[in-house]
Amino acid sequence: MYLKQFFFVGFLLIVLNAYTQQKPNIIFILTDDMGYGDLSCYGNKNIQTPCLDQLASDGYKSTGFMVVAPSCTPSRTSFFTGKYPTRTGLTYAIPPGSKLSLPNGGNTLANFLQKAGYNTAMIGKWHMGDKGIESFPTSHGFNTYFGLLYSHDYKLPYVNTDTTLKIYKNNSPFIIQPKDSTLTELYTQEAIRYINQQNNQQPFYLYLAHSMPHLPLAVSTKNKNKSKGGLYGDVIEEIDASTQQIVNALKAKGIFNNTLIIFTSDNGPWIDFPARMAADGFTQPNHVGSAGIFRGKKAQTYEGGHRVPFIVYWKNKIKPSTNSNLISSLDLWPTIAEIIHNPMPAGDLFDGQSVWNSIMNKNKRNTHQPVYYLNDGRVEAVRLGNWKLRRIIKDNVPNYELFNLKTDPSEKINQYNQLQQQAITMLALLERYNG
């Protein structure tokens, strides 16, 4: 009798454990100001990124991924809330002490995963508010936090401020004035520590938001002067090495096979950065990345400001593929919801859609809903399929550009005056924005 009960209980525990583990661990790695052309798997000849290249080769690599805003805060907000930044009020890169922050009580990807049974942690740059504990990551769905609340350039001589940069551990200062050259290493060490603490029975969500390669650039001593791409290459290669360390930790823990890894950037490269960033006498024009074949840069609504690398890896679940299907930062949450078989929160409005079929290479046609390009709260462009209409208003005079991104990804040929019917269709779509 007791023996039968013992075996039954043992069998039940195995079943329950298997049920728990069918939901994958999720690691979302976000870099800062990394351009489309900064990884060797995206065509860079001078920067070597073997770990990310392998993940891209063995998993899914997108050549059509875009963020909906070309700067830090609004872009991160779109990933985190599944909404256009105009819905949250975070439409520009907010400074320390700003009255703006992520609204309290709203749905976030992190608290969604918490409710789905995940242990959640954030490591790195937050940049969605610092006006009190209610603005911190721990108030928006993360069990633990380790990192900076904003960019590491919020200090003299780059910004005229009395702000003292601090790395927080949960809600308390942990490291005062950390050296820029230590940030990637500190985040990596904390990520590995977090992974090693997991019990392999509860799935976890780790959001790792690197401070680099946002200016000013800095790299650890052991990774300095290694890249043919100069200091910028050193920084990117250190991020790649960080990713490899995380992969190694997952393998050592025996959970690599059941971990979904997502890697991307918050916006394109900071080409032609403002003069304040060169006030240190060190920062140079070549300290920024490349937008590859795309026109534009950070803070612009040409593709170079929005199109960034996007790699998704899940061993034995995602087959190797590359496609140019349109995917946006708004789609992260709906896609994860489909992967873990949990419905999106009822009674709320979301602007993205699941792109799991694209990632699984089952969607041969580009059937994405329209995606809008926002810049400092202004709606400057809309994309539908291969067509993109851009409208910039200067001195109360609108300037229109119409591009076919399939035949002209570099946005060199403005077809607005030649294709009037297509222009009218796209302009009507632009006017319908209600975010």
SVG drawing of the C-alpha trace seen along z (x, -y; Angstrom):
<svg xmlns="http://www.w3.org/2000/svg" viewBox="-12 -78 57 80">
<polyline fill="none" stroke="black" stroke-width="0.4" points="0.0,0.0 2.6,-2.5 4.9,-1.4 2.1,-2.1 1.5,-5.5 5.2,-6.3 5.5,-5.5 2.3,-7.4 3.6,-10.5 6.9,-10.1 5.1,-9.8 3.0,-12.9 6.1,-15.0 7.7,-13.9 4.6,-15.0 4.3,-18.3 8.0,-19.0 7.6,-18.2 4.6,-20.5 6.5,-23.3 9.5,-22.9 7.5,-22.8 7.5,-26.6 10.9,-27.8 13.2,-30.0 13.5,-33.3 16.5,-35.6 16.0,-38.9 19.3,-40.7 18.9,-44.3 21.9,-46.5 22.0,-50.3 22.5,-52.1 23.8,-49.0 23.4,-49.4 22.1,-46.9 25.6,-46.4 27.5,-45.9 27.6,-42.0 29.6,-39.8 26.5,-37.7 24.9,-41.0 27.9,-41.7 30.5,-43.4 34.0,-42.5 36.0,-44.0 34.0,-43.0 33.9,-39.3 30.9,-38.0 31.2,-34.2 28.6,-33.5 25.9,-35.6 26.8,-34.3 26.2,-30.8 22.9,-31.6 21.8,-33.3 23.0,-30.4 21.4,-27.7 18.2,-29.8 16.3,-32.6 17.9,-35.8 15.6,-38.6 16.5,-41.2 13.2,-42.9 13.0,-43.7 12.4,-47.3 11.8,-49.3 8.9,-51.8 10.9,-54.7 14.6,-55.5 15.7,-56.5 16.1,-54.8 13.1,-55.4 10.2,-55.1 11.8,-52.1 12.2,-50.2 8.6,-51.2 7.3,-49.5 9.1,-46.2 8.0,-46.3 4.3,-47.3 3.4,-46.1 2.1,-49.7 3.2,-52.7 5.0,-55.1 2.4,-57.7 0.0,-55.5 2.4,-55.6 3.6,-59.2 7.2,-58.1 7.9,-59.6 11.5,-60.8 14.7,-59.8 13.8,-61.0 16.6,-62.5 17.3,-61.7 14.6,-63.3 12.0,-63.5 8.4,-63.6 7.7,-61.0 7.9,-57.3 6.2,-54.1 2.6,-54.3 1.9,-52.4 -0.6,-49.6 -0.4,-48.9 0.3,-45.6 3.9,-44.8 5.6,-41.9 7.4,-41.2 4.3,-41.1 2.5,-39.0 5.3,-36.4 5.2,-36.7 1.6,-35.7 2.4,-32.9 4.7,-31.4 8.0,-32.9 10.8,-34.1 11.7,-37.5 14.9,-39.5 16.2,-42.6 19.9,-43.5 21.2,-46.6 19.9,-49.9 16.2,-50.7 15.5,-54.2 11.8,-54.2 11.7,-56.4 13.5,-57.1 11.2,-59.3 10.7,-56.9 10.4,-53.2 7.2,-53.1 9.2,-53.8 11.8,-51.1 11.8,-47.7 10.7,-45.9 7.4,-47.9 6.7,-46.7 7.0,-43.0 10.6,-42.1 11.4,-40.1 15.0,-41.5 16.9,-44.3 20.6,-45.1 21.7,-48.0 21.6,-51.7 18.3,-53.6 19.4,-55.5 22.2,-56.0 25.8,-56.2 26.3,-59.6 24.1,-61.4 27.2,-63.0 29.8,-65.7 31.1,-66.6 28.4,-65.1 25.4,-66.6 25.4,-69.6 24.0,-67.7 24.6,-67.0 23.4,-63.4 25.5,-60.7 25.4,-57.5 24.6,-54.4 24.1,-50.8 21.1,-49.7 20.5,-46.3 16.7,-46.0 15.7,-49.4 19.0,-50.4 22.2,-51.9 24.9,-49.2 27.8,-50.6 28.4,-54.4 29.9,-55.9 30.7,-52.6 33.4,-52.8 32.1,-52.6 34.6,-50.0 33.1,-47.6 29.5,-47.8 29.3,-44.9 31.3,-42.7 29.2,-43.6 26.0,-42.8 27.4,-39.5 28.5,-38.4 25.2,-39.2 23.4,-37.4 25.4,-34.3 24.9,-34.5 21.1,-34.7 21.1,-31.7 23.1,-29.6 20.6,-30.4 17.6,-29.0 16.2,-25.7 15.4,-24.3 11.8,-23.7 10.4,-27.2 11.0,-28.9 12.7,-32.3 12.7,-35.5 15.9,-37.4 15.9,-40.9 19.6,-41.9 19.8,-45.5 23.4,-46.4 24.5,-50.0 26.9,-49.6 27.6,-50.6 25.9,-53.8 28.5,-56.6 30.9,-57.1 32.5,-53.8 34.5,-51.8 35.6,-48.2 37.3,-46.0 41.1,-45.7 41.0,-42.0 38.9,-42.9 40.7,-46.1 42.6,-46.4 41.4,-43.0 39.1,-43.9 40.0,-45.0 37.0,-47.3 38.8,-49.6 37.3,-50.5 33.8,-50.2 34.6,-46.7 36.1,-45.9 32.8,-46.9 30.7,-44.8 33.0,-41.8 32.8,-42.1 29.0,-41.9 29.4,-38.8 31.8,-37.3 29.2,-38.1 26.6,-36.2 28.9,-33.3 29.4,-33.3 25.7,-33.2 25.3,-30.3 28.1,-28.4 26.3,-29.0 23.0,-27.7 24.8,-24.6 26.6,-24.0 23.2,-24.3 21.6,-21.8 18.9,-24.2 20.3,-25.5 18.0,-23.3 14.9,-24.8 15.9,-28.4 14.7,-30.9 17.3,-33.5 16.3,-36.8 19.0,-39.4 18.4,-42.8 19.0,-46.6 16.9,-49.5 17.6,-51.7 20.2,-52.4 23.7,-53.9 24.3,-57.4 26.0,-58.8 26.7,-62.5 26.2,-62.6 25.9,-66.0 29.0,-68.0 28.4,-67.5 29.5,-63.8 33.0,-64.9 33.5,-67.2 35.5,-64.5 38.3,-65.0 38.2,-61.2 35.0,-60.4 35.5,-60.2 33.3,-60.0 34.4,-56.4 33.0,-55.5 29.6,-54.7 28.2,-51.8 26.9,-51.1 23.4,-51.1 24.6,-48.7 22.8,-49.3 20.2,-51.5 19.9,-55.3 19.7,-57.3 20.6,-56.9 19.4,-57.1 16.7,-59.9 15.6,-59.6 12.7,-57.7 14.7,-56.5 15.4,-52.7 18.8,-53.2 17.3,-54.6 14.8,-51.7 16.2,-48.6 18.4,-46.6 19.7,-43.0 17.1,-40.5 18.2,-36.9 16.0,-34.2 17.4,-30.9 15.7,-27.9 17.5,-24.6 15.5,-22.0 12.4,-24.2 13.5,-26.9 15.0,-25.6 17.7,-27.7 16.2,-30.3 16.5,-33.9 13.7,-36.1 12.9,-39.7 9.3,-39.6 8.3,-42.7 8.6,-42.4 8.4,-45.2 9.3,-45.8 5.6,-45.8 5.5,-42.1 7.8,-40.8 5.1,-40.3 2.3,-38.8 4.9,-36.4 6.1,-35.3 2.4,-34.9 1.9,-32.5 5.0,-30.5 4.0,-29.9 0.3,-29.4 -0.9,-32.2 -3.5,-34.7 -2.7,-38.4 -4.4,-40.3 -8.1,-40.8 -9.5,-44.3 -6.3,-46.0 -5.2,-47.4 -2.0,-46.2 -0.5,-47.4 1.6,-44.4 0.9,-40.9 2.5,-37.4 5.1,-36.8 5.8,-33.2 5.0,-31.9 7.6,-34.2 10.2,-33.0 9.3,-29.4 9.6,-30.3 5.9,-29.3 4.8,-32.7 6.1,-33.0 4.1,-36.2 4.5,-39.5 1.1,-39.8 1.9,-42.1 -0.5,-44.9 0.7,-48.5 3.5,-49.7 4.0,-53.4 7.4,-55.2 7.4,-57.6 10.0,-60.2 9.7,-62.3 6.0,-61.6 5.4,-62.6 4.1,-60.0 6.5,-60.5 6.0,-57.4 4.0,-54.3 4.9,-51.0 2.5,-48.5 4.1,-45.5 7.0,-46.8 5.7,-50.3 6.7,-53.1 5.4,-56.7 7.4,-59.3 6.1,-62.8 8.4,-65.4 7.0,-68.9 9.5,-71.7 8.5,-75.3 4.9,-74.2 5.6,-72.8 5.2,-69.0 7.7,-67.0 6.6,-63.6 8.6,-60.5 7.4,-57.2 9.7,-54.2 9.4,-50.6 11.6,-48.9 11.8,-45.6 13.4,-47.2 14.9,-50.2 15.9,-49.3 18.3,-52.2 15.5,-54.7 17.2,-56.5 14.3,-56.8 11.3,-58.9 8.3,-57.7 5.8,-60.0 5.1,-62.1 5.2,-59.1 2.9,-56.8 0.0,-59.0 -2.5,-56.3 -0.1,-54.4 0.8,-57.7 -2.8,-58.5 -3.4,-55.0 -0.4,-55.3 -1.2,-58.9 -4.7,-57.8 -3.1,-55.1 -0.8,-57.6 -3.7,-59.8 -5.5,-56.9 -2.8,-56.6 -4.6,-56.6 -1.9,-55.5"/>
</svg>
